[in-house]
């Protein structure tokens, strides 16, 4: 009987030790997983145009697609890899016209889309407002009346052009 009691006591002690170790490991894993990664407000985001855009072919409200150019780093950890999708919206667009009227093109950088489906709000705007000079058109008109048909320069951005935006507010990144 004494022998059975000792074996039973050793068995219970072994099970309780194993349970304690499992709980400690679970707590350690939970604390490691619960470390929040915050992407701070004002973090610089550099993105490049996926394709060329022109003031004459865009209209206000059209979407502009860009690609994250550089990784976003918090501390020493890369939290968003290059290649993530960035979307913008055209805020101003006008084709060039006759009489040397130059084109306009402006857009805002609105959102950064992460692979896990999370969307991060951005702040950033760019504009190309080409200023025209009537002197060239005036001289061309004096020489030849067809000078009135001289078109202005169109506003455009080439594919790969890099633009800057900033994270709008502190954002906790989901895993």
The 8 nearest C-alpha neighbors of each residue, nearest first, counted from 0:
[[1, 3, 2, 4, 5, 6, 7, 8],
 [2, 0, 4, 3, 5, 6, 7, 8],
 [1, 3, 5, 0, 4, 6, 7, 8],
 [4, 2, 6, 0, 5, 1, 7, 8],
 [3, 5, 7, 1, 2, 6, 8, 0],
 [6, 4, 8, 2, 7, 3, 9, 1],
 [7, 5, 9, 3, 8, 4, 10, 2],
 [6, 8, 10, 4, 5, 9, 3, 11],
 [9, 7, 5, 11, 10, 6, 4, 12],
 [10, 8, 12, 6, 7, 11, 13, 5],
 [9, 11, 7, 13, 8, 12, 6, 14],
 [12, 10, 14, 8, 13, 9, 15, 7],
 [11, 13, 9, 15, 10, 14, 8, 16],
 [12, 14, 10, 16, 11, 15, 9, 17],
 [15, 13, 17, 11, 16, 12, 18, 10],
 [14, 16, 18, 12, 17, 13, 19, 11],
 [17, 15, 19, 13, 18, 14, 12, 20],
 [18, 16, 14, 20, 15, 19, 13, 21],
 [19, 17, 15, 21, 16, 20, 14, 22],
 [18, 20, 16, 22, 17, 21, 15, 23],
 [19, 21, 23, 17, 22, 18, 24, 16],
 [22, 20, 18, 24, 19, 23, 25, 17],
 [21, 23, 25, 19, 20, 24, 26, 18],
 [24, 22, 20, 26, 25, 21, 19, 27],
 [23, 25, 27, 21, 22, 26, 20, 28],
 [26, 24, 22, 28, 27, 23, 29, 21],
 [25, 27, 29, 23, 24, 28, 30, 22],
 [28, 26, 24, 30, 25, 29, 23, 31],
 [29, 27, 25, 31, 26, 30, 32, 24],
 [28, 30, 32, 26, 31, 27, 33, 25],
 [31, 29, 33, 27, 32, 28, 26, 34],
 [30, 32, 28, 29, 33, 34, 27, 26],
 [33, 31, 29, 30, 34, 28, 35, 27],
 [32, 34, 30, 31, 35, 29, 28, 36],
 [35, 33, 32, 31, 36, 30, 29, 37],
 [36, 34, 33, 37, 171, 172, 32, 173],
 [35, 37, 172, 171, 34, 38, 73, 173],
 [38, 36, 171, 170, 39, 172, 35, 169],
 [37, 39, 170, 169, 171, 36, 40, 73],
 [40, 38, 169, 42, 37, 41, 170, 168],
 [39, 41, 168, 169, 166, 167, 42, 38],
 [40, 42, 165, 166, 43, 39, 167, 168],
 [43, 41, 166, 165, 40, 39, 44, 38],
 [42, 44, 165, 164, 41, 45, 166, 163],
 [43, 45, 164, 165, 163, 42, 46, 166],
 [46, 44, 163, 68, 162, 67, 69, 161],
 [45, 47, 67, 68, 66, 162, 161, 65],
 [48, 46, 161, 159, 160, 65, 66, 68],
 [49, 47, 65, 159, 158, 50, 160, 64],
 [48, 50, 65, 158, 64, 159, 47, 66],
 [51, 49, 158, 48, 52, 157, 159, 64],
 [50, 52, 158, 157, 156, 53, 48, 49],
 [51, 53, 156, 155, 50, 157, 54, 57],
 [54, 52, 155, 55, 56, 154, 57, 156],
 [53, 55, 92, 104, 93, 94, 154, 57],
 [94, 56, 54, 53, 93, 57, 95, 92],
 [55, 57, 53, 54, 58, 94, 52, 92],
 [58, 56, 54, 55, 92, 53, 61, 59],
 [57, 59, 92, 61, 60, 89, 56, 91],
 [58, 60, 89, 90, 91, 61, 92, 57],
 [59, 61, 89, 88, 58, 62, 90, 91],
 [62, 60, 89, 59, 88, 58, 57, 63],
 [61, 63, 88, 87, 89, 60, 64, 86],
 [62, 64, 87, 88, 86, 65, 61, 89],
 [65, 63, 86, 49, 85, 87, 48, 62],
 [64, 66, 48, 85, 49, 47, 46, 86],
 [67, 65, 84, 46, 82, 47, 85, 83],
 [68, 66, 46, 82, 81, 83, 69, 45],
 [67, 69, 46, 81, 45, 47, 66, 82],
 [70, 68, 81, 67, 45, 71, 80, 46],
 [69, 71, 80, 81, 79, 72, 77, 68],
 [72, 70, 79, 78, 77, 69, 80, 73],
 [71, 73, 77, 76, 78, 70, 74, 75],
 [74, 72, 76, 75, 77, 78, 38, 71],
 [75, 73, 76, 72, 77, 78, 36, 71],
 [74, 76, 73, 72, 77, 78, 71, 70],
 [75, 77, 73, 72, 74, 78, 71, 79],
 [78, 76, 72, 79, 71, 70, 73, 80],
 [77, 79, 72, 71, 76, 73, 80, 70],
 [80, 78, 71, 70, 77, 81, 72, 113],
 [81, 79, 70, 82, 78, 77, 71, 83],
 [82, 80, 70, 67, 69, 68, 83, 79],
 [81, 83, 67, 66, 80, 84, 68, 69],
 [84, 82, 67, 81, 66, 113, 112, 85],
 [83, 85, 66, 112, 111, 65, 67, 82],
 [86, 84, 111, 65, 66, 110, 64, 112],
 [87, 85, 64, 110, 63, 109, 65, 108],
 [86, 88, 108, 63, 109, 107, 62, 64],
 [87, 89, 62, 106, 107, 60, 61, 63],
 [88, 90, 106, 59, 60, 61, 91, 105],
 [91, 89, 106, 59, 105, 88, 60, 107],
 [92, 90, 105, 104, 59, 89, 106, 103],
 [93, 91, 104, 54, 103, 58, 59, 57],
 [94, 92, 103, 54, 102, 55, 104, 95],
 [55, 95, 93, 102, 54, 153, 96, 103],
 [94, 96, 102, 101, 153, 151, 100, 152],
 [97, 95, 100, 150, 151, 94, 99, 101],
 [96, 98, 150, 148, 99, 149, 100, 151],
 [99, 97, 147, 100, 149, 148, 136, 150],
 [98, 100, 151, 150, 97, 149, 101, 136],
 [101, 99, 151, 96, 95, 98, 97, 131],
 [102, 100, 151, 95, 152, 131, 129, 153],
 [101, 103, 95, 153, 94, 154, 93, 129],
 [104, 102, 128, 93, 92, 154, 54, 127],
 [103, 105, 92, 54, 127, 91, 126, 154],
 [104, 106, 126, 91, 90, 125, 89, 127],
 [107, 105, 89, 90, 88, 125, 124, 126],
 [106, 108, 124, 87, 88, 123, 109, 125],
 [107, 109, 87, 123, 124, 86, 121, 122],
 [110, 108, 121, 87, 86, 107, 120, 122],
 [111, 109, 120, 121, 86, 119, 85, 112],
 [110, 112, 85, 119, 118, 84, 113, 120],
 [113, 111, 118, 84, 117, 85, 83, 110],
 [112, 114, 117, 115, 116, 83, 118, 111],
 [113, 115, 116, 112, 83, 117, 79, 84],
 [114, 116, 113, 117, 174, 173, 112, 118],
 [117, 115, 114, 113, 118, 112, 173, 119],
 [116, 118, 113, 115, 112, 119, 173, 114],
 [119, 117, 112, 111, 113, 110, 116, 120],
 [118, 120, 111, 110, 121, 112, 117, 170],
 [121, 119, 110, 167, 109, 166, 111, 118],
 [122, 120, 166, 167, 109, 110, 165, 164],
 [123, 121, 165, 167, 164, 166, 109, 108],
 [124, 122, 164, 108, 107, 165, 121, 163],
 [123, 125, 107, 106, 108, 126, 122, 164],
 [126, 124, 105, 106, 107, 123, 127, 162],
 [125, 127, 105, 104, 128, 106, 124, 103],
 [126, 128, 104, 103, 105, 129, 154, 125],
 [127, 129, 103, 126, 130, 104, 102, 154],
 [128, 130, 101, 127, 102, 103, 131, 154],
 [129, 131, 128, 101, 132, 100, 102, 103],
 [132, 130, 101, 100, 99, 129, 133, 151],
 [131, 133, 134, 135, 130, 99, 136, 100],
 [132, 134, 136, 135, 137, 131, 99, 98],
 [135, 133, 137, 132, 136, 138, 139, 131],
 [136, 134, 138, 137, 133, 139, 132, 99],
 [135, 137, 139, 133, 134, 138, 140, 98],
 [138, 136, 134, 140, 135, 139, 133, 141],
 [137, 139, 141, 135, 140, 136, 134, 142],
 [138, 140, 146, 136, 142, 137, 141, 143],
 [141, 139, 146, 144, 143, 137, 142, 138],
 [142, 140, 138, 139, 143, 137, 144, 146],
 [141, 143, 139, 140, 138, 144, 146, 137],
 [142, 144, 140, 145, 146, 141, 139, 147],
 [145, 143, 140, 146, 147, 141, 142, 139],
 [144, 146, 147, 143, 148, 140, 149, 139],
 [145, 147, 140, 139, 144, 148, 149, 143],
 [148, 146, 98, 145, 149, 140, 144, 136],
 [147, 149, 97, 146, 145, 98, 150, 99],
 [150, 148, 146, 97, 147, 98, 99, 151],
 [151, 149, 97, 99, 96, 148, 98, 95],
 [152, 150, 99, 101, 100, 95, 96, 97],
 [151, 153, 101, 95, 102, 154, 150, 99],
 [154, 152, 102, 95, 101, 94, 155, 151],
 [155, 153, 102, 54, 103, 104, 53, 127],
 [156, 154, 53, 52, 54, 153, 157, 104],
 [155, 157, 52, 51, 53, 160, 158, 154],
 [156, 158, 51, 160, 159, 155, 52, 50],
 [159, 157, 50, 51, 48, 49, 160, 156],
 [158, 160, 48, 47, 161, 157, 49, 50],
 [161, 159, 47, 48, 158, 157, 156, 162],
 [160, 162, 47, 46, 159, 45, 48, 163],
 [163, 161, 46, 45, 47, 160, 164, 125],
 [162, 164, 45, 44, 46, 123, 43, 161],
 [163, 165, 123, 44, 122, 43, 121, 108],
 [164, 166, 43, 41, 122, 42, 121, 44],
 [165, 167, 121, 41, 40, 42, 168, 122],
 [168, 166, 121, 122, 40, 120, 165, 41],
 [169, 167, 40, 166, 170, 39, 41, 120],
 [170, 168, 39, 40, 38, 37, 171, 167],
 [171, 169, 38, 37, 168, 172, 39, 119],
 [172, 170, 37, 36, 38, 173, 35, 169],
 [173, 171, 36, 37, 170, 174, 38, 35],
 [174, 172, 171, 117, 115, 36, 35, 116],
 [173, 172, 115, 36, 32, 35, 117, 171]]
